[in-house]
Amino acid sequence: MPKHDNSAAREAVLRYHRLSKHGLHAYAPGPGHLDWAAQPDPFRRYHGAEYLALPLLAGALLTPWADLKAAEAVASRPVDGNGIASLLEMSLGLSAWKEYGGTRWALRCNPSSGNLHPTEAYVICPRMPGLARGVYHYLSAGHALERRASPAADGGWDACFTGGLLIALSSVHWREAWKYGARAYRYCQHDVGHAITALRYAAAALGWHMHLLNEWGDAEIASVCGLDRDADFPSAEEREHPDCILWLGPRAAAPTAASLLSLLGAAQWQGRANVLSQAHRDWPEIDEVARAAAKPRTEIEAVPAWMAAALPALSAPANAIRAAELFRQRRSAVAFDGKSGMSRTAFFAMLDALLPRAGVAPWDTLPWRPRLHPVFFVHRVEGLASGIYALPRHAAAEKALRAALDDTWHWSTISGCPSHLPLRLLAEADAREAARLISCHQAIAADSAFALGMLAEYRDGLAQAPWHYRSLFWEAGMLGQALYLEAEAAGLRATGIGCFFDDEMHRLLGLRDEQFQSLYHFTVGAAVDDSRLRTLAPYAHLTPRAM
Ligand SMILES: Cc1cc2nc3c(=O)[nH]c(=O)nc-3n(C[C@H](O)[C@H](O)[C@H](O)COP(=O)(O)O)c2cc1C
């Protein structure tokens, strides 16, 4: 494939990243005040599309969370309508309703910055027991599929799917920009990473394989999902931007974009997107970066060499919790107690789950070597000195990080740390105030057991292609989702931190240039619940259906 000159697009991405940084003295451009009258509807609906209520089945799925820690440990469930219903319920479905002062809002298994949920999901599948062939939009509010396209029965559609299905994700940038302005594009990408990971873990609980089809171009994803059908979207500001497409089911060849697009040429499309907001404000910075980071079709990437690297098996968690239960109980902590910590065995086990292992969720989803490396602010881990630590997630990263960061850091190994876990102590310190300050003064970064920032191989990533900007954020969201679930399994709780002062983090670490950039922060500890909130069951608002 001919190489394009991407330098102008890369410059546009670099510009966006700089302008969307929060600083101690100036936040990234935002709306200033919230226009509540324009608050976007968190649920996309396609009026006029055939509506298919899915059964609620996840409660009956017994797969233990511990079984997701090893490759091939879960027997494969049938890839059928019930399987897809369980998958969606456990990954993108509602997890609860919260109520306070006469207001109610839904939470989902996948988290989202500001609970705004810009991510939409599309299922593309053959005819299977319990589900007709088609392109469907998932509506989490009703745990339902809306059938957007009905491909012809005789064209060969079903034969393209060798026993599996595709799920595509897209983002409504406006939903996030309404509240967060220019920085919202970053949060949309984080949310995609969380959603990919939620899907991967749910697929693993069903014994299904899943991987990202990174060769697809954005335009192909848009066409297969019907996102490019202008007449179906009443508002230009609320258009969905294609993000990625995933293959789920058996380890088999996925259908190609070309074959699906040619078969969809004769398909019937149904439904018109709802209007999400009565008024909009333009964020040209977001339009510009979205254009610059758009992905064309690329070549299929070879199975990465890192997949072959053998690490010892993950230790089995002591917790006997079922995976489906864990996915649905995941919540963000709004406060931590500032006292309780965690054992260092639990800490090491949590970090081990961030290292890629062949065939183990969620890191087997990605066709690239890890490009994000956590730097921890350890506050309360028993048997571990408080301080700043780094976890380079592949062998070459430690060398690059050592060269890029302040040369006074120690980089010492930690006695008692498993030898395959490359955790390094940079310096002993009480890092609570630094963590709080860097996290836009949020107490959750100081009152937890530990907080972290995620350093991305930023300059090299963008040098390869401007659209890598998005996938770096996806990987950050993936690390976040893994930590959310690991924290729950350890009896703790986590929270994503999208609001942080980028360059304060870089200054603390002594980063001299843009080789690495911190793209996402996180915190894990003993949560304090807000007792004023009432919690209601996720689908109590629906008429009873199969459970
Ligand atoms: C990308 C991202 C950034 C977030 N940033 C913050 C943050 O800076 N501060 C905070 O208190 N919560 C933050 N959160 C947590 C969200 O507010 C939370 O996910 C959302 O309210 C939904 O609640 P739930 O996670 O309990 O389902 C973030 C979550 C995500 C996914």
The ligand as an ORCA input file, in Angstrom:
! r2SCAN-3c Opt
* xyz 0 1
  C     -12.219      8.387     31.026
  C     -12.778      8.608     32.390
  C     -12.379      9.719     33.118
  C     -12.896      9.929     34.408
  N     -12.450     10.995     35.140
  C     -12.891     11.175     36.411
  C     -12.345     12.208     37.233
  O     -11.448     12.964     36.814
  N     -12.830     12.316     38.490
  C     -13.804     11.478     38.988
  O     -14.208     11.624     40.155
  N     -14.322     10.483     38.226
  C     -13.885     10.311     36.967
  N     -14.365      9.263     36.200
  C     -15.418      8.361     36.730
  C     -16.769      8.659     36.078
  O     -17.308      9.829     36.620
  C     -17.708      7.452     36.254
  O     -17.216      6.397     35.457
  C     -19.120      7.767     35.830
  O     -19.721      8.697     36.700
  C     -19.977      6.506     35.819
  O     -19.989      5.895     37.081
  P     -19.528      4.394     37.292
  O     -18.086      4.296     36.883
  O     -19.736      4.136     38.770
  O     -20.393      3.539     36.415
  C     -13.849      9.030     34.941
  C     -14.231      7.900     34.200
  C     -13.695      7.687     32.950
  C     -14.108      6.456     32.186
*
